[in-house]
């Protein structure tokens, strides 16, 4: 079933600069105004973007939300837990910091194994209501792939990282999420299907080679 408020997401102006890279806070406000909240709990990793000057969740924390933020290098921000995140340890980290099974908001941007980590979170029973996840907009349409899993991956400031837009859509559908928007050929936003039933809202992107190409890398087609 098509929801009018979801169709309108693309019309929300992103003209107020706060902390998120593309001013996505306006989208977060709009989405939660329409779906409500259950516990105002958030999880954000890696949370130390651009030396902690860029954040998808700082705005929500300032509005009274609580939650867990993690990064391999918090750069002196004591509100961000220093943790190296892998597909193997992510659920143990959630247990370590008492993350509830259901929470309102998950932000994932680790420039590498994002697909593998997100997949594990959703497969063990954690159920964020809204997810914003970085995708690799350098990968053209029609290709469903991600980097080969490597727990020691470190982004080399090139196009070898993350997952394609098509794979993001596939994972969302398989795990019970609806793609409602994409921002700047960089971030995909999903809402759990019991809140926004699965429907093709015509969310598309235009491939952009915004990072240098890194040839001869190992990818996994899924």
Buried (B, 14 or more C-beta within 10 A) or exposed (E): EEBEEBEEBBEBEBEEEEBBBBBBBBBBBBBBEBBEBEEBBBBBBBBBBEEBEBBBBBBBBEEEBEBBBBBBEBEEBEEBBEBBBBBEBBBEBBEEBEBBEBBBBBBBBBBBBBBBBBBBBBEEEBBBBBBBBBBBBBBEEEBBBBBEBEBEBEEBEEBBBBBBBBBBBBBBBEBEBBBBBBBBBBBBBBBBBEBBEEBEBEBEBEBEEEBEEEEEEEBBEB
